[in-house]
Every structure is written in C-alpha cells, then in structure tokens.
C-alpha cells in the first residue's frame, strides 16, 4: 500500500472526480462502505454521485486540511468528523467552512433505532417481531447501560480536557468496551463493577493534575449538561467502540450458538436507520 504525505492526501480527490460530484473527506478508511451506503441515502442519486471517500487519517488532520481549504470554489466538498469527547466538553470546532461535525459521539450513534434492529433480526431468524421485541427488551437494555457508561465518558472527557499525559491516560475510548465486560453463562455483558473501577482510576489520574474542587466543578458542569438517560447515552457514548459491540453481545445472548457478524449489523443498520437526525449532514451535502 502506498502511503501519502499529509499535504498530498487532499489532492488525491482529483483522481476520483469521475466517481464523485462532491469530494468527501473523512477520518478513517475503515468506514468506507458503511459511510457510502449511508451518504447515498441522504442525497438524490439522480442528481449527485458519491462512490469514493478520501481518508485523511485522523480527526485533527481533517480539520487542518479543511482550514487550508477555505477559499470558495465551484467544486463541492465536505470534511466530516466525529463529535467525540469534544461534544461533552463543549469544544466542538466552529465557523470553519465545509466542515461538518456530527452532533453525536460518532456516526454509529445515529444507528440506534429499535424498529430497525428488530427488522434486521426478523430477516435473520424465524421468529415473530413481537417475540424478537420481547427478547431484545431494548428500552430496559439501554437503561441498564446509562449510568455507568455516561459517567465513564464524562470522566474520559475531563481527562482529555485537562490534557492528562498519554503515559498516564492509557484508559481511553479506543481501548473499547471488551475489558469492561464479564462472561456469565457464556454470555458477554457489561460489568458495572469494572466500569466503576475504571472511573475511579481515571479520577485518581485527574487529581494528579487538578485539585479535587476543580474536578468536582468540571464533573457537575458535565453532569448537568448530560443527564442520565437513554438520549444522553446514545449521544455521548462511543457507538463504534462501546454501543455497537454491546448490542452485538446482546443479540448473541438471545440467539445462542448462532453466528452474527458485527460489521454486517453495522452495515445493515446504515441501510435501515431513520434519517431524521441526519438533517444537518443532509443539508451540508446539498449546499
């Protein structure tokens, strides 16, 4: 695989203009098929063509390249980044033309819709939708995740805001949810105890940088802005690294012994999820 210098990457879009009517720049290449499927639901395919994305490698690089691309041009382009922990901290980049920031943690957070999940499972398993709905118990499942995960991500956000040194702050989002889970009767599920142990570790690390009074102020500010409920959960907790894996574990707990592909679940949800929450992205694509 050829690797391009950062200043070369934006120019790559020139080679794909026959495939696109708008240049779309994203963070990671892992999201191509998923993103293209989703984006093509937000446009009129008779008027606009999107079949190739340009990965710039990381969020900050997308922002940097976008800042260097502020002059008006005939060619349409859009730089897309996740809200991430900046969303919790209220530090989302603003007033940068052609930059779209998701108003949830990441694009996967938009996928959480009970009816879509039930529809996918109904196509896979010979069960009635009512039976699937009862077994999934979606609302109660979300409720069981709310308090521990919201509090965890608020602590992740505080640690990021105060710039906790990387050699200390190893307990980050990218580590995923796996280490916070336990096995019960061969079923993987989130362990509240493990989550709170991690929260306490992060708190102790934070207190090596700021005072306890400062910590409590930051904690109260974020807790006020992000109350414990399902809406907050599916807005500020990473869909990609936490919620999608937990949904995958939940489904496998219902259909024991039957293989279910996590990436397939993600892609199928991109085809079925409601588009109401994508109005801002849809508007950005049509400008």
C-alpha positions in Angstrom: 0.0 0.0 0.0 1.3 3.4 -0.9 1.4 6.0 1.9 1.0 9.6 1.0 2.3 12.7 2.8 -0.4 14.7 4.6 -0.1 17.6 2.2 -0.6 15.2 -0.8 -3.8 13.5 0.5 -6.3 16.2 -0.3 -5.0 16.2 -3.9 -6.0 12.5 -4.2 -9.6 13.7 -4.7 -8.6 14.9 -8.2 -8.2 11.3 -9.3 -11.7 10.4 -8.1 -13.7 13.2 -9.6 -15.2 10.9 -12.2 -16.7 8.9 -9.3 -17.9 11.8 -7.2 -19.9 15.0 -7.6 -18.8 16.1 -4.2 -15.4 15.4 -2.5 -15.9 13.8 0.9 -13.0 13.8 3.4 -13.3 11.5 6.5 -11.0 10.4 9.3 -10.5 6.6 8.8 -10.7 4.3 5.8 -12.5 1.5 7.8 -15.8 3.4 7.3 -15.8 3.5 3.5 -18.6 1.0 2.6 -20.6 1.9 5.7 -20.3 5.7 5.0 -21.0 5.5 1.3 -24.1 3.4 1.9 -25.4 6.0 4.4 -24.4 9.1 2.4 -26.2 7.8 -0.6 -29.4 7.6 1.4 -29.1 11.3 2.1 -28.7 12.5 -1.5 -30.7 12.3 -4.7 -28.7 9.7 -6.6 -30.2 11.1 -9.9 -28.6 14.5 -9.2 -25.5 13.6 -7.1 -23.0 10.8 -7.2 -20.8 9.6 -4.3 -18.8 6.4 -4.6 -15.4 7.3 -3.2 -14.3 8.8 0.1 -10.9 10.3 0.9 -9.4 9.3 4.2 -7.1 11.8 5.9 -6.1 9.5 8.8 -7.2 11.3 11.9 -9.7 14.0 13.1 -7.1 16.7 13.6 -5.7 16.2 10.1 -9.2 16.5 8.6 -9.6 19.8 10.5 -6.2 21.0 9.4 -6.8 20.3 5.8 -10.2 21.9 5.9 -8.8 25.1 7.4 -6.3 25.2 4.5 -9.3 24.8 2.1 -11.4 27.9 2.9 -11.4 29.6 -0.4 -14.6 29.4 -2.4 -14.5 27.0 -5.3 -17.0 25.7 -7.8 -16.2 22.1 -6.8 -18.3 21.0 -3.8 -16.5 19.3 -0.9 -17.3 18.4 2.7 -15.0 17.4 5.6 -16.7 15.1 8.1 -15.5 14.5 11.7 -17.0 12.9 14.8 -18.1 14.8 17.8 -16.0 12.6 20.1 -15.2 13.9 23.6 -15.2 17.5 22.3 -19.0 17.1 22.3 -19.1 16.5 26.0 -16.6 19.3 26.7 -18.4 21.8 24.6 -15.2 22.3 22.5 -16.6 21.5 19.0 -14.7 23.4 16.2 -16.9 26.2 14.9 -17.1 28.6 12.0 -15.0 26.5 9.6 -16.5 26.4 6.2 -17.0 23.0 4.6 -16.5 21.2 8.0 -19.4 19.0 9.3 -19.1 17.8 12.9 -21.5 15.1 13.9 -23.7 16.2 16.9 -23.3 12.7 18.4 -20.1 11.0 19.5 -19.7 9.3 16.1 -21.7 8.3 13.1 -22.6 4.9 14.6 -24.5 6.6 17.4 -27.2 7.5 14.8 -27.9 3.9 14.1 -29.7 3.1 17.4 -33.3 2.5 16.5 -35.4 -0.3 17.9 -37.5 -0.9 14.9 -34.5 -1.1 12.6 -32.8 -3.6 14.9 -36.0 -5.7 15.1 -36.3 -5.7 11.3 -32.8 -6.9 10.8 -33.3 -9.7 13.3 -36.6 -10.6 11.8 -34.8 -11.1 8.4 -32.2 -13.4 10.0 -34.2 -15.5 12.4 -37.5 -17.3 12.0 -39.3 -15.6 14.9 -42.2 -13.1 15.1 -41.4 -9.5 15.5 -43.2 -9.5 18.8 -41.0 -12.3 20.1 -37.9 -10.5 19.0 -39.1 -7.3 20.6 -39.7 -9.1 23.9 -36.3 -10.9 23.9 -34.4 -7.8 22.9 -36.1 -5.7 25.6 -34.5 -2.7 24.0 -35.5 0.1 26.4 -34.5 -1.8 29.5 -31.2 -2.8 27.9 -30.4 0.8 27.2 -31.4 1.8 30.7 -29.0 -0.8 32.2 -26.1 1.0 30.4 -27.0 4.6 31.1 -25.5 5.4 34.4 -22.1 3.6 34.3 -21.3 4.5 30.7 -22.4 8.1 30.8 -20.3 8.6 34.0 -17.3 6.9 32.4 -17.4 9.1 29.3 -17.8 12.2 31.3 -14.5 11.2 33.1 -12.9 10.4 29.7 -13.9 13.9 28.6 -12.4 15.6 31.7 -9.2 13.7 31.4 -8.9 14.9 27.8 -9.7 18.5 28.5 -7.0 18.8 31.2 -4.6 17.1 28.8 -3.7 14.2 31.0 -0.3 13.0 29.8 -0.6 10.0 27.5 1.7 7.8 29.6 -0.8 8.2 32.4 -4.0 8.4 30.5 -4.0 4.9 28.9 -7.6 4.3 29.8 -9.1 5.8 26.7 -12.1 5.2 24.4 -10.1 3.4 21.8 -9.4 0.6 24.2 -13.0 -0.4 23.7 -15.6 -2.0 25.9 -14.2 -5.6 25.9 -12.1 -5.2 29.1 -15.1 -3.8 30.9 -17.2 -6.9 30.3 -17.6 -10.3 32.0 -18.8 -13.7 31.0 -22.0 -15.0 32.6 -23.1 -18.5 31.4 -21.1 -17.9 28.2 -22.8 -14.6 27.7 -20.8 -11.4 27.4 -22.2 -8.4 29.2 -21.0 -5.1 30.7 -19.7 -5.2 34.3 -20.8 -2.2 36.3 -18.1 -3.1 38.8 -15.4 -2.9 36.2 -16.7 0.3 34.8 -16.6 2.0 38.2 -13.1 0.7 38.9 -12.0 2.3 35.7 -13.9 5.6 36.6 -12.1 5.6 39.9 -8.7 5.1 38.2 -9.3 7.9 35.8 -10.5 10.2 38.7 -7.2 9.4 40.6 -5.2 10.3 37.5 -7.2 13.5 37.0 -6.4 14.5 40.6 -2.7 14.4 39.9 -3.2 17.3 37.5 -6.0 19.4 39.1 -7.4 19.9 42.6 -10.5 18.0 43.9 -12.5 21.2 43.9 -11.7 21.8 40.2 -12.5 18.2 39.4 -15.9 18.5 41.2 -16.8 21.7 39.3 -16.0 20.0 35.9 -17.9 16.9 36.9 -21.0 18.9 38.0 -21.0 21.0 34.8 -20.9 18.0 32.6 -23.4 16.0 34.7 -25.8 19.0 34.4 -25.4 19.2 30.6 -25.6 15.4 30.1 -28.2 13.9 32.5 -28.5 10.2 33.0 -31.0 9.0 30.3 -31.1 7.0 27.1 -30.9 10.1 24.9 -27.6 11.1 26.5 -26.3 7.5 26.3 -26.7 7.3 22.6 -25.3 10.8 22.1 -22.1 10.9 24.1 -21.0 7.2 24.5 -19.0 5.9 21.5 -21.3 4.0 19.2 -18.4 2.4 17.4 -16.3 1.2 20.3 -18.9 0.7 23.0 -22.6 0.6 22.0 -22.3 -1.4 18.8 -20.2 -4.1 20.5 -22.6 -4.2 23.4 -25.6 -4.6 21.0 -23.7 -7.4 19.3 -23.2 -9.1 22.6 -26.9 -8.6 23.5 -28.1 -10.1 20.2 -25.7 -13.1 20.6 -27.2 -13.6 24.1 -30.6 -14.0 22.5 -29.5 -16.3 19.7 -27.0 -18.5 21.4 -24.8 -20.6 19.2 -25.7 -18.7 16.0 -23.0 -16.6 14.5 -23.8 -12.9 13.9 -21.4 -10.6 12.2 -20.8 -7.2 13.9 -19.7 -5.4 10.8 -22.8 -6.8 8.9 -25.0 -5.5 11.7 -23.5 -2.0 11.4 -23.9 -2.0 7.6 -27.5 -3.3 7.7 -28.4 -0.6 10.3 -26.9 2.1 7.9 -29.5 0.9 5.3 -32.5 1.0 7.7 -31.9 3.6 10.4 -34.3 6.6 10.3 -32.8 9.7 8.7 -34.4 12.4 10.8 -31.2 13.0 12.9 -29.2 13.4 9.7 -30.8 16.7 8.6 -27.7 18.7 9.2 -25.5 16.3 7.3 -28.1 16.1 4.5 -28.2 19.9 4.3 -24.4 20.1 4.2 -24.3 17.6 1.3 -26.8 19.6 -0.7 -25.1 23.1 -0.3 
